[in-house]
Amino acid sequence: MVEIFNPATTSTKGLSEFAPDSTAGRKLVFYHASEGKPLATPWQVALTRSKLLTELNLPEGYILDCACGSGIQLGAHMAILQRPGIGVELDPLRAQASAVNLQSIATYRNETDAERMQQTRIFASDGRDGAVVCAALADHFSLDTFPNIALLHLDPARPRNSRTHGLEEMAPRLDEVFNGWAPYLSEGLHGPAMILDLSPRLTHEQRLEVESLVDAVWKDIARTWVWTSRGRGRVDRLALWLGDAATKGIARRFVRIPPSIAEDAHVVSGGRQLGAGDGLPKSTRQPPRRGERVSILDAALVESGLAETWLASVSKSEVFTWGVVEGRRPQIHHAHPLRLDNPMDRMLVQATGRVVALARMELRIETVDQLVELFLEHDIGKMTVRVPLSPEIQPKVQGAIDRQLSRRHGRRNAFLAQQPGDDMLLVCITE
Ligand SMILES: C[S@@+](CC[C@H](N)C(=O)[O-])C[C@H]1O[C@@H](n2cnc3c(N)ncnc32)[C@H](O)[C@@H]1O
């Protein structure tokens, strides 16, 4: 028996987990169940994706989320695209929470009477089984035909506390959902519109594996990979947008969610298909010279394989040498300053500056005095250490530099960088 929840009439009875969404200015309170909060998509992330979907032409019909959890992503899609929704969730309490949350979103937006809300239902059922869900919906509303499904969103649960996991551990599994829903999805111009919300930890090989699972059902369907980051160099979400949800000719997108929910996301688009490689630049052992610029980029941007596309947009016919590609501080050097007038572009750089001095010495508490003398020769008043140091040493060295510089009268901001495998310290004046 499939249990069906109507958002308009579902109560919170029996639901005990709830929390205001911090990304929604705490104005939206969401219910969760069976410890579902960590699985839920933050409202701002959900909204950003739904807004990107408005740039595309989706076929008519329902938004389907066949593993809808707390229903937050489903609610955002429905609100922004003004469509009715079908949510499917295996855990009945979470299905109930989803229905409550859809109603809260509609109340928040003053849309409880909208026709699309009256057509919306959550099913406590197996999200792999399109036939059962479509039949249950048709029966529930006494329809002669199955509903049109405009978009399939799938955010499978992944094993917790595991740094890596195989695709077969996703619940529900991608291949099972594809096979269970393929006959029921509306075919747009470029194939059915689908968003697969995947773990940012998938390796390049696993991403290619996902592509082959897709190709097994929809050969050569259009595809755009989307890396989403909320900052601090972390990829928060990795998704594959397919068919009419893909942007034709765009293989990759990097979406930087801005600090405030009122601002639009910063999107970098381009890159090469994943089949052509992971898109990561190649590092070379060629240290920068005095006068050159050193820039430390956002690690998530680099991970998306779009750093070079972005660099081309903030520089003119420039050659970039990659000293560090992976890790928290991807580092390049180049001849001219980057054009970072747009604050959104600024967010994609941890530090950028001109090399004014090279110091061949080890960075230790014992060498700080000597370095501070060098900093003062360059009128430096604030120096940020951006050299990889052990977590015990880093704060001590930074603290010693701060204390010494605070007693002197330097005026310029600077940072200290280093090329891997080289003991030369690069003193860079921030630009
Ligand atoms: C990562 S959560 C989805 C979170 C959701 N995007 C949100 O915004 O709240 C994945 C959900 O899939 C559910 N699930 C796992 N297997 C399923 C299946 N076969 N059918 C339906 N739901 C399933 C889990 O119970 C879990 O709640």
The ligand as a Tripos MOL2 file, in Angstrom:
@<TRIPOS>MOLECULE
LIG
   27    29     1     0     0
SMALL
NO_CHARGES

@<TRIPOS>ATOM
      1 C1         19.8600   12.7020    0.5000 C.3       1 LIG1
      2 S1         18.1900   12.4060    0.9320 S.3       1 LIG1
      3 C2         17.3240   13.5980   -0.0240 C.3       1 LIG1
      4 C3         17.2950   14.9760    0.5730 C.3       1 LIG1
      5 C4         16.4890   15.9600   -0.1970 C.3       1 LIG1
      6 N1         17.1290   16.3600   -1.4250 N.3       1 LIG1
      7 C5         16.1110   17.1900    0.6070 C.2       1 LIG1
      8 O1         16.2470   18.3070    0.0970 O.co2     1 LIG1
      9 O2         15.6580   17.0470    1.7400 O.co2     1 LIG1
     10 C6         17.8790   10.8510    0.1850 C.3       1 LIG1
     11 C7         16.6120   10.1800    0.6170 C.3       1 LIG1
     12 O3         16.3810    9.0090   -0.1770 O.3       1 LIG1
     13 C8         15.5960    8.1140    0.5790 C.3       1 LIG1
     14 N2         15.5810    6.7940   -0.0960 N.ar      1 LIG1
     15 C9         16.5180    5.8290   -0.0770 C.ar      1 LIG1
     16 N3         16.1350    4.7880   -0.8630 N.ar      1 LIG1
     17 C10        14.9430    5.1380   -1.4040 C.ar      1 LIG1
     18 C11        14.0390    4.5040   -2.2760 C.ar      1 LIG1
     19 N4         14.2960    3.2840   -2.7930 N.pl3     1 LIG1
     20 N5         12.9170    5.1560   -2.6020 N.ar      1 LIG1
     21 C12        12.6250    6.3740   -2.1040 C.ar      1 LIG1
     22 N6         13.4480    7.0310   -1.2640 N.ar      1 LIG1
     23 C13        14.5950    6.4230   -0.9200 C.ar      1 LIG1
     24 C14        16.2650    8.1690    1.9230 C.3       1 LIG1
     25 O4         15.3540    7.7160    2.9300 O.3       1 LIG1
     26 C15        16.5980    9.6730    2.0360 C.3       1 LIG1
     27 O5         15.6150   10.3550    2.7730 O.3       1 LIG1
@<TRIPOS>BOND
     1     1     2 1
     2     2     3 1
     3     2    10 1
     4     3     4 1
     5     4     5 1
     6     5     6 1
     7     5     7 1
     8     7     8 2
     9     7     9 1
    10    10    11 1
    11    11    12 1
    12    11    26 1
    13    12    13 1
    14    13    14 1
    15    13    24 1
    16    14    15 ar
    17    14    23 ar
    18    15    16 ar
    19    16    17 ar
    20    17    18 ar
    21    17    23 ar
    22    18    19 1
    23    18    20 ar
    24    20    21 ar
    25    21    22 ar
    26    22    23 ar
    27    24    25 1
    28    24    26 1
    29    26    27 1
@<TRIPOS>SUBSTRUCTURE
     1 LIG1         1 GROUP 0 **** ****
